[in-house]
Amino acid sequence: MVTSDQRRRQLARDKYARQQQRRAEAQRKTKRRNTVIAASLAVVLAAGGAVYASVSLLGDDAKSTETEAASGEPKMAIEAKGTYDFALKTNEGDVTVSMDAAKTPRTVNSFKHLADKKYFDGTKCHRLTTAGIFVLQCGDPEGTGMGGPGYTIPDENLDALGKPGADGKVTYKAGTVAMANTGQPGTGGSQFFLVYKDSKLPPQYTPFGTIDAAGLKAVQKVGAAGVEGGQGDGAPKKPVTIEKATVSAK
């Protein structure tokens, strides 16, 4: 017998597959259009941006169009100036994240919406990074880094960590919780990362919470155990499952 939770997740997977198909088609059209423009102008452009292959916090949650994202984001249902606890009961210990809705109202609202629907319950933290940056990434119901809620939310609070240095980065201090994204603005979904040691990153990941002392110690133990296979980035050697997640007002 298929439970309602299994049915909900199957519907989410089907919806995500359709979104990816539309997204791929949009990318193909854009590529064809850009090729025509480039040929007609006979202009060759060289890209000089850095690629953060080993340190980007990417989660392929994005909707295919801004219109879809706007229509899918849950309506505001929290106190915009309130503070909330995002409580994660995991097999490696309890982690409580304090969130300030005055700074990141739409992010907090989204997490409240998802937690109330038990979206995070039974999900794995699929990625641990121990080189360059030090984070544990969670929030993907598929456990692959490709899953999302079927909508996106805008970036918020990006100037909270100060002015970037000469390298274009700011310090996400140990205990910070921030949104993962696709590398493009406004593409956060449900994936987030827990910083267990000071990490320098471009200021493009919404910092929306702070881990309590006990929770930080629990995450640090996971980080100390390392990554499967001894690499600097991948599935944590010590598996982490979010058994239950709740969001409540303080």
C-alpha positions as YAML, in Angstrom:
chain: A
units: angstrom
residues:
- id: 1
  name: MET
  ca: [0.00, 0.00, 0.00]
- id: 2
  name: VAL
  ca: [1.36, 3.40, -0.97]
- id: 3
  name: THR
  ca: [1.32, 5.84, 1.91]
- id: 4
  name: SER
  ca: [0.35, 9.48, 1.48]
- id: 5
  name: ASP
  ca: [3.96, 10.49, 2.20]
- id: 6
  name: GLN
  ca: [5.27, 8.15, -0.53]
- id: 7
  name: ARG
  ca: [2.63, 9.47, -2.93]
- id: 8
  name: ARG
  ca: [3.63, 13.06, -2.11]
- id: 9
  name: ARG
  ca: [7.29, 12.35, -2.79]
- id: 10
  name: GLN
  ca: [6.47, 10.54, -6.06]
- id: 11
  name: LEU
  ca: [4.42, 13.52, -7.23]
- id: 12
  name: ALA
  ca: [7.31, 15.82, -6.29]
- id: 13
  name: ARG
  ca: [9.74, 13.67, -8.30]
- id: 14
  name: ASP
  ca: [7.42, 13.64, -11.32]
- id: 15
  name: LYS
  ca: [6.99, 17.42, -11.12]
- id: 16
  name: TYR
  ca: [10.74, 17.91, -10.85]
- id: 17
  name: ALA
  ca: [11.34, 15.71, -13.91]
- id: 18
  name: ARG
  ca: [8.94, 17.84, -15.94]
- id: 19
  name: GLN
  ca: [10.63, 20.99, -14.75]
- id: 20
  name: GLN
  ca: [14.05, 19.66, -15.74]
- id: 21
  name: GLN
  ca: [12.75, 18.77, -19.20]
- id: 22
  name: ARG
  ca: [11.38, 22.29, -19.71]
- id: 23
  name: ARG
  ca: [14.58, 23.76, -18.33]
- id: 24
  name: ALA
  ca: [16.74, 21.71, -20.72]
- id: 25
  name: GLU
  ca: [14.60, 22.80, -23.67]
- id: 26
  name: ALA
  ca: [14.89, 26.45, -22.61]
- id: 27
  name: GLN
  ca: [18.66, 26.09, -22.40]
- id: 28
  name: ARG
  ca: [18.79, 24.55, -25.88]
- id: 29
  name: LYS
  ca: [16.76, 27.42, -27.31]
- id: 30
  name: THR
  ca: [18.97, 29.97, -25.57]
- id: 31
  name: LYS
  ca: [22.10, 28.24, -26.86]
- id: 32
  name: ARG
  ca: [20.77, 28.26, -30.43]
- id: 33
  name: ARG
  ca: [19.81, 31.93, -30.18]
- id: 34
  name: ASN
  ca: [23.19, 32.92, -28.76]
- id: 35
  name: THR
  ca: [24.97, 30.98, -31.49]
- id: 36
  name: VAL
  ca: [23.10, 32.89, -34.17]
- id: 37
  name: ILE
  ca: [23.81, 36.24, -32.52]
- id: 38
  name: ALA
  ca: [27.48, 35.45, -32.10]
- id: 39
  name: ALA
  ca: [27.83, 34.38, -35.72]
- id: 40
  name: SER
  ca: [26.08, 37.44, -37.07]
- id: 41
  name: LEU
  ca: [28.27, 39.79, -35.07]
- id: 42
  name: ALA
  ca: [31.46, 37.78, -35.55]
- id: 43
  name: VAL
  ca: [32.36, 38.44, -31.91]
- id: 44
  name: VAL
  ca: [34.36, 36.04, -29.79]
- id: 45
  name: LEU
  ca: [34.03, 36.43, -26.02]
- id: 46
  name: ALA
  ca: [36.42, 34.93, -23.49]
- id: 47
  name: ALA
  ca: [35.04, 33.99, -20.07]
- id: 48
  name: GLY
  ca: [37.37, 34.76, -17.22]
- id: 49
  name: GLY
  ca: [35.27, 33.81, -14.19]
- id: 50
  name: ALA
  ca: [36.56, 31.37, -11.63]
- id: 51
  name: VAL
  ca: [34.92, 27.98, -11.29]
- id: 52
  name: TYR
  ca: [34.47, 26.74, -7.75]
- id: 53
  name: ALA
  ca: [34.19, 23.08, -8.68]
- id: 54
  name: SER
  ca: [35.10, 21.79, -5.25]
- id: 55
  name: VAL
  ca: [33.63, 24.49, -3.05]
- id: 56
  name: SER
  ca: [30.37, 25.65, -4.64]
- id: 57
  name: LEU
  ca: [27.25, 24.93, -2.62]
- id: 58
  name: LEU
  ca: [25.02, 23.84, -5.44]
- id: 59
  name: GLY
  ca: [21.57, 22.37, -5.22]
- id: 60
  name: ASP
  ca: [19.69, 21.92, -8.50]
- id: 61
  name: ASP
  ca: [16.39, 23.11, -7.03]
- id: 62
  name: ALA
  ca: [15.61, 25.79, -9.59]
- id: 63
  name: LYS
  ca: [12.34, 26.14, -11.45]
- id: 64
  name: SER
  ca: [12.62, 26.58, -15.20]
- id: 65
  name: THR
  ca: [11.19, 30.10, -15.27]
- id: 66
  name: GLU
  ca: [10.79, 33.03, -12.91]
- id: 67
  name: THR
  ca: [7.04, 32.95, -13.50]
- id: 68
  name: GLU
  ca: [6.78, 29.38, -12.25]
- id: 69
  name: ALA
  ca: [8.95, 30.19, -9.23]
- id: 70
  name: ALA
  ca: [6.82, 33.18, -8.28]
- id: 71
  name: SER
  ca: [3.62, 31.14, -8.51]
- id: 72
  name: GLY
  ca: [5.01, 28.20, -6.54]
- id: 73
  name: GLU
  ca: [6.48, 29.97, -3.52]
- id: 74
  name: PRO
  ca: [4.24, 29.52, -0.46]
- id: 75
  name: LYS
  ca: [2.29, 32.52, 0.77]
- id: 76
  name: MET
  ca: [3.62, 34.34, 3.81]
- id: 77
  name: ALA
  ca: [2.24, 32.70, 6.93]
- id: 78
  name: ILE
  ca: [4.71, 33.75, 9.63]
- id: 79
  name: GLU
  ca: [5.25, 36.79, 11.80]
- id: 80
  name: ALA
  ca: [7.67, 38.83, 9.68]
- id: 81
  name: LYS
  ca: [9.51, 40.23, 12.70]
- id: 82
  name: GLY
  ca: [9.48, 37.06, 14.77]
- id: 83
  name: THR
  ca: [12.22, 34.59, 15.62]
- id: 84
  name: TYR
  ca: [11.87, 30.88, 14.97]
- id: 85
  name: ASP
  ca: [13.64, 27.64, 15.82]
- id: 86
  name: PHE
  ca: [14.34, 25.14, 13.06]
- id: 87
  name: ALA
  ca: [14.76, 21.98, 15.14]
- id: 88
  name: LEU
  ca: [16.39, 18.96, 13.51]
- id: 89
  name: LYS
  ca: [16.27, 15.63, 15.27]
- id: 90
  name: THR
  ca: [19.01, 13.55, 13.64]
- id: 91
  name: ASN
  ca: [20.60, 10.17, 14.28]
- id: 92
  name: GLU
  ca: [23.80, 12.04, 15.24]
- id: 93
  name: GLY
  ca: [22.18, 14.40, 17.72]
- id: 94
  name: ASP
  ca: [19.74, 17.28, 17.87]
- id: 95
  name: VAL
  ca: [20.53, 20.46, 15.98]
- id: 96
  name: THR
  ca: [18.55, 23.65, 16.60]
- id: 97
  name: VAL
  ca: [18.86, 26.55, 14.18]
- id: 98
  name: SER
  ca: [17.75, 30.00, 15.34]
- id: 99
  name: MET
  ca: [16.17, 32.01, 12.50]
- id: 100
  name: ASP
  ca: [15.33, 35.73, 12.42]
- id: 101
  name: ALA
  ca: [12.36, 36.38, 10.15]
- id: 102
  name: ALA
  ca: [13.07, 40.11, 10.15]
- id: 103
  name: LYS
  ca: [16.25, 39.41, 8.15]
- id: 104
  name: THR
  ca: [15.13, 36.49, 5.98]
- id: 105
  name: PRO
  ca: [11.32, 36.43, 6.00]
- id: 106
  name: ARG
  ca: [10.78, 34.48, 2.79]
- id: 107
  name: THR
  ca: [13.42, 31.91, 3.65]
- id: 108
  name: VAL
  ca: [12.00, 31.35, 7.13]
- id: 109
  name: ASN
  ca: [8.48, 31.19, 5.73]
- id: 110
  name: SER
  ca: [9.53, 28.55, 3.22]
- id: 111
  name: PHE
  ca: [11.21, 26.39, 5.86]
- id: 112
  name: LYS
  ca: [8.14, 26.66, 8.10]
- id: 113
  name: HIS
  ca: [5.95, 25.64, 5.16]
- id: 114
  name: LEU
  ca: [8.14, 22.63, 4.29]
- id: 115
  name: ALA
  ca: [8.66, 21.48, 7.88]
- id: 116
  name: ASP
  ca: [4.92, 21.61, 8.56]
- id: 117
  name: LYS
  ca: [4.45, 19.25, 5.60]
- id: 118
  name: LYS
  ca: [7.14, 16.90, 7.02]
- id: 119
  name: TYR
  ca: [9.18, 17.50, 3.89]
- id: 120
  name: PHE
  ca: [12.54, 17.02, 5.65]
- id: 121
  name: ASP
  ca: [11.53, 14.02, 7.76]
- id: 122
  name: GLY
  ca: [13.52, 10.91, 6.89]
- id: 123
  name: THR
  ca: [15.92, 12.71, 4.55]
- id: 124
  name: LYS
  ca: [19.71, 12.37, 4.46]
- id: 125
  name: CYS
  ca: [22.38, 15.04, 4.60]
- id: 126
  name: HIS
  ca: [23.96, 14.04, 1.31]
- id: 127
  name: ARG
  ca: [27.16, 16.06, 1.17]
- id: 128
  name: LEU
  ca: [30.09, 16.84, 3.42]
- id: 129
  name: THR
  ca: [32.97, 19.11, 2.41]
- id: 130
  name: THR
  ca: [36.20, 19.02, 4.39]
- id: 131
  name: ALA
  ca: [38.60, 20.80, 2.02]
- id: 132
  name: GLY
  ca: [38.49, 24.50, 1.12]
- id: 133
  name: ILE
  ca: [35.23, 24.93, 2.99]
- id: 134
  name: PHE
  ca: [33.72, 23.01, 5.88]
- id: 135
  name: VAL
  ca: [30.03, 22.31, 5.53]
- id: 136
  name: LEU
  ca: [27.39, 19.62, 5.80]
- id: 137
  name: GLN
  ca: [24.68, 19.96, 3.16]
- id: 138
  name: CYS
  ca: [21.12, 18.75, 3.74]
- id: 139
  name: GLY
  ca: [17.54, 19.37, 2.62]
- id: 140
  name: ASP
  ca: [17.33, 17.21, -0.52]
- id: 141
  name: PRO
  ca: [14.51, 14.66, -0.27]
- id: 142
  name: GLU
  ca: [16.22, 12.56, -2.93]
- id: 143
  name: GLY
  ca: [19.59, 12.53, -1.16]
- id: 144
  name: THR
  ca: [21.41, 13.18, -4.44]
- id: 145
  name: GLY
  ca: [21.88, 16.95, -4.49]
- id: 146
  name: MET
  ca: [19.34, 17.23, -7.31]
- id: 147
  name: GLY
  ca: [16.06, 17.41, -5.39]
- id: 148
  name: GLY
  ca: [13.95, 20.39, -4.46]
- id: 149
  name: PRO
  ca: [10.45, 21.51, -3.47]
- id: 150
  name: GLY
  ca: [9.32, 22.54, -6.95]
- id: 151
  name: TYR
  ca: [9.69, 26.28, -6.34]
- id: 152
  name: THR
  ca: [12.46, 28.76, -5.64]
- id: 153
  name: ILE
  ca: [12.86, 31.63, -3.19]
- id: 154
  name: PRO
  ca: [14.84, 34.86, -3.58]
- id: 155
  name: ASP
  ca: [18.21, 35.53, -1.98]
- id: 156
  name: GLU
  ca: [18.07, 37.48, 1.28]
- id: 157
  name: ASN
  ca: [20.47, 39.03, 3.78]
- id: 158
  name: LEU
  ca: [23.49, 38.69, 1.47]
- id: 159
  name: ASP
  ca: [25.26, 41.73, 2.94]
- id: 160
  name: ALA
  ca: [25.04, 40.40, 6.51]
- id: 161
  name: LEU
  ca: [28.55, 38.95, 6.48]
- id: 162
  name: GLY
  ca: [30.31, 42.17, 5.57]
- id: 163
  name: LYS
  ca: [32.13, 43.51, 2.54]
- id: 164
  name: PRO
  ca: [33.91, 40.91, 0.39]
- id: 165
  name: GLY
  ca: [37.70, 40.87, 0.45]
- id: 166
  name: ALA
  ca: [40.00, 41.17, -2.54]
- id: 167
  name: ASP
  ca: [39.20, 37.56, -3.41]
- id: 168
  name: GLY
  ca: [35.48, 38.37, -3.61]
- id: 169
  name: LYS
  ca: [34.67, 36.22, -0.59]
- id: 170
  name: VAL
  ca: [33.33, 36.68, 2.91]
- id: 171
  name: THR
  ca: [33.62, 34.45, 5.96]
- id: 172
  name: TYR
  ca: [30.70, 32.20, 6.80]
- id: 173
  name: LYS
  ca: [31.52, 31.58, 10.45]
- id: 174
  name: ALA
  ca: [31.18, 28.24, 12.18]
- id: 175
  name: GLY
  ca: [27.58, 27.81, 13.23]
- id: 176
  name: THR
  ca: [26.14, 29.66, 10.23]
- id: 177
  name: VAL
  ca: [23.34, 28.00, 8.26]
- id: 178
  name: ALA
  ca: [22.84, 29.17, 4.68]
- id: 179
  name: MET
  ca: [20.94, 28.29, 1.52]
- id: 180
  name: ALA
  ca: [22.48, 26.23, -1.25]
- id: 181
  name: ASN
  ca: [21.64, 27.27, -4.81]
- id: 182
  name: THR
  ca: [22.46, 26.58, -8.46]
- id: 183
  name: GLY
  ca: [25.09, 29.32, -8.61]
- id: 184
  name: GLN
  ca: [22.57, 31.78, -10.06]
- id: 185
  name: PRO
  ca: [20.62, 34.46, -8.14]
- id: 186
  name: GLY
  ca: [17.23, 33.51, -6.73]
- id: 187
  name: THR
  ca: [17.58, 29.74, -7.12]
- id: 188
  name: GLY
  ca: [17.35, 28.57, -3.51]
- id: 189
  name: GLY
  ca: [14.90, 25.74, -2.85]
- id: 190
  name: SER
  ca: [15.09, 23.40, 0.12]
- id: 191
  name: GLN
  ca: [18.79, 22.53, 0.29]
- id: 192
  name: PHE
  ca: [20.88, 24.22, 2.96]
- id: 193
  name: PHE
  ca: [24.32, 23.86, 4.49]
- id: 194
  name: LEU
  ca: [25.59, 23.86, 8.06]
- id: 195
  name: VAL
  ca: [28.99, 25.49, 8.49]
- id: 196
  name: TYR
  ca: [31.02, 23.64, 11.14]
- id: 197
  name: LYS
  ca: [34.27, 25.60, 10.71]
- id: 198
  name: ASP
  ca: [34.89, 29.13, 9.40]
- id: 199
  name: SER
  ca: [34.64, 29.02, 5.60]
- id: 200
  name: LYS
  ca: [35.28, 31.65, 2.92]
- id: 201
  name: LEU
  ca: [32.74, 31.81, 0.12]
- id: 202
  name: PRO
  ca: [31.30, 34.38, -2.29]
- id: 203
  name: PRO
  ca: [28.40, 36.21, -0.59]
- id: 204
  name: GLN
  ca: [25.75, 34.53, -2.73]
- id: 205
  name: TYR
  ca: [24.29, 32.06, -0.26]
- id: 206
  name: THR
  ca: [21.52, 33.39, 2.00]
- id: 207
  name: PRO
  ca: [22.65, 33.14, 5.65]
- id: 208
  name: PHE
  ca: [19.41, 32.52, 7.51]
- id: 209
  name: GLY
  ca: [20.26, 30.90, 10.83]
- id: 210
  name: THR
  ca: [22.71, 30.05, 13.59]
- id: 211
  name: ILE
  ca: [23.28, 26.59, 15.10]
- id: 212
  name: ASP
  ca: [23.08, 26.10, 18.85]
- id: 213
  name: ALA
  ca: [26.23, 24.97, 20.72]
- id: 214
  name: ALA
  ca: [25.18, 21.33, 21.11]
- id: 215
  name: GLY
  ca: [24.13, 21.10, 17.48]
- id: 216
  name: LEU
  ca: [27.40, 22.58, 16.27]
- id: 217
  name: LYS
  ca: [29.35, 19.96, 18.23]
- id: 218
  name: ALA
  ca: [27.26, 17.22, 16.63]
- id: 219
  name: VAL
  ca: [27.96, 18.55, 13.12]
- id: 220
  name: GLN
  ca: [31.66, 18.96, 13.93]
- id: 221
  name: LYS
  ca: [31.84, 15.27, 14.88]
- id: 222
  name: VAL
  ca: [30.40, 14.38, 11.50]
- id: 223
  name: GLY
  ca: [32.98, 16.62, 9.85]
- id: 224
  name: ALA
  ca: [35.81, 15.06, 11.85]
- id: 225
  name: ALA
  ca: [34.80, 11.58, 10.67]
- id: 226
  name: GLY
  ca: [35.41, 12.70, 7.10]
- id: 227
  name: VAL
  ca: [34.06, 11.81, 3.68]
- id: 228
  name: GLU
  ca: [33.50, 8.35, 2.26]
- id: 229
  name: GLY
  ca: [36.54, 7.24, 0.30]
- id: 230
  name: GLY
  ca: [38.77, 9.77, 2.01]
- id: 231
  name: GLN
  ca: [38.02, 12.56, -0.46]
- id: 232
  name: GLY
  ca: [37.46, 16.20, 0.49]
- id: 233
  name: ASP
  ca: [33.91, 16.35, -0.82]
- id: 234
  name: GLY
  ca: [31.18, 13.74, -0.97]
- id: 235
  name: ALA
  ca: [28.86, 11.66, 1.16]
- id: 236
  name: PRO
  ca: [29.76, 11.84, 4.86]
- id: 237
  name: LYS
  ca: [31.44, 8.72, 6.22]
- id: 238
  name: LYS
  ca: [29.19, 9.05, 9.26]
- id: 239
  name: PRO
  ca: [25.68, 9.04, 7.65]
- id: 240
  name: VAL
  ca: [23.33, 11.73, 8.88]
- id: 241
  name: THR
  ca: [19.56, 11.37, 8.65]
- id: 242
  name: ILE
  ca: [17.08, 14.07, 9.63]
- id: 243
  name: GLU
  ca: [14.52, 11.97, 11.46]
- id: 244
  name: LYS
  ca: [12.21, 14.89, 12.17]
- id: 245
  name: ALA
  ca: [12.23, 18.62, 11.47]
- id: 246
  name: THR
  ca: [10.00, 21.28, 12.97]
- id: 247
  name: VAL
  ca: [9.83, 25.06, 12.86]
- id: 248
  name: SER
  ca: [8.28, 26.89, 15.80]
- id: 249
  name: ALA
  ca: [8.09, 30.45, 17.01]
- id: 250
  name: LYS
  ca: [10.17, 31.38, 20.04]
...
